[in-house]
Amino acid sequence: MGLSAKNDWYDDTGRVYIYYTLEEICADMTCGWDKAMKLLLTVYGRFFRLYMFIALAPLPLASFAGEGTSASGKAFLRSYTGVCLEEAVIVLACLIYSAFLSSSSPAVDGSLPAVTMVWQYVGQLIFNMMILTGLVKGADRIVKEMLGL
């Protein structure tokens, strides 16, 4: 984001454009191209779903006008809250993952042979990536369990 601000990449409202290549995502998340692409597609798909909820919100919210149809408006508000919380879970999972990776070095026993240390490190990275992928892919299930939807 610093490079975008330095190059004066701002939109009409003064927000900085973020230019983040797939290679940078792979390097920052320590994952392969396919895993980074799956995560991006999942995140974009979830945010697109949120945009569709927002675009179509006037229709179910208009049902609050009638006494007999207010139940559909309440159901919409519950599902909309669930979709918003899904996005919050995804953002929180990515923030925690990046903070976790940047704050500590991997726990590797220095007395072991080099090959064993490398495999321990790779195992830790794979495990962390699986946790992040599980949280991103399972955000809807987490929210449904929290809200009882």
N, C-alpha and C positions, 0 to 999 in steps of 0.2 A: 504494500500500500504506500510505502514511503517513496518508491520510485514513481508511482502514479501521481502523487502529489508534487513531486519534484518536476515532473514533465507537464504539470498543469492539466491533468486529465480530470476535469470536473464536469458534472452535468449541469443542467439549468438551475437546479436547486442548491448547488454548491457541494454536492456529495462527490467523493473521490471514486473514480472508476477503479475496480480491482482487476488487474490482468494477472491471472494465475494459470500457468500452462500445466498440461497434464504431466509433463516431466518434473515440474516443481512439486506437484502433488505427490508423485511417486517418491521423490527424494525426501520430502518432509514427512510423509506418512510411512516411509520405509516399506513400500509394497510394490508389487508389479503393476504393469500397465493395465492388465485385465481387472485386477482387484480395484484399482483406482477408478476405472471406468464404471464398474458395477456400483461403487459407492456414489459416484457423481450422478449416474442415471437414477438411482434410488432417491437421492436427495432432491434432484430436479423434479422427479415424478411426484414426490410428496408435496413439494412447494407448488407445483402446478395444480394439484388437487385442492390446496388451500386457496389458490387464486380462483378456481372454479366455484368453490363455496362462496367466496366473497362476491363474485359476479352474479351468482344466482340467489343471493341472500334476500333481495326484495320480495321474491315470490313467496317463500314460506313465512317471512316476517309479516307479510300482509294478512296472513291467516289469523293473526292475533285480533284483527278487527271483529271477527265473528266469534260468538261465544262457543258455538259448536265445533269450530275449526281450530281453536287455540291449542289443542293437543299436538297438532302437526307442527305448529310454531315452536312449542316447547321441545319436541323431539329434534327439530332442526338445531336449536340452540345447544342441546346436549351433544349432538354429533359435531357441530362446529367447534365447540370447546374441546372435544376429543382430537379433532384435526389440528387445532392450534397447539395442543399439548404434545402431539406427535412431533411437530416441528421443534418444539422446545427440547424434547428428549434428544432429538438428532443433534441439535446445536450443542447441547450440554455434553453429549457423548463425545463429539469431535473436540470440544474444548478440553475436556478431561484427558482424552487420549493424547492430544498434543502437549499438554502440560506435563503429563506423566512421562512422555518420551524426552522432553527437553530438560526436565529437572534432575534426572538421575542417570547415572551410567548403569549398564546392565550388571547384575550380580553374577560375576563369573569368578570361580575359584582359581587363583593364580598358580596353585600347586599342581593343577592337572595338566596333561599334555595339551599342546596347541590345538590339535584336531578336536579334542573333547570340548575345549573352551569355545571354539567356533561353533560347534553343534549346539552347545548350551545357549549361545547368543542367538543363533538362528531360531532355535526352539522358542525362546522368549519372544522374539519378534513375531513369529507366526502365531503364538498364543495371543499376544496383544492385538494383532490384526483380526484374529477370529472374534475376540471380544467386541472390538469396534464394529465389525461387520454384523455381528449378531444384534448389537444394540440398534444400529441403523435399520437393519431389515425388520427387527422385531419391535420397533417403536410403537406401531399400532396395537400390537398385543399387550404391551406394557400399559399403554393408556387405557385400553379397554378393561384390563384387570383393575386398574386404579379407580376408574369411574363406574365400573359395573355396567358398561354398555354392551 
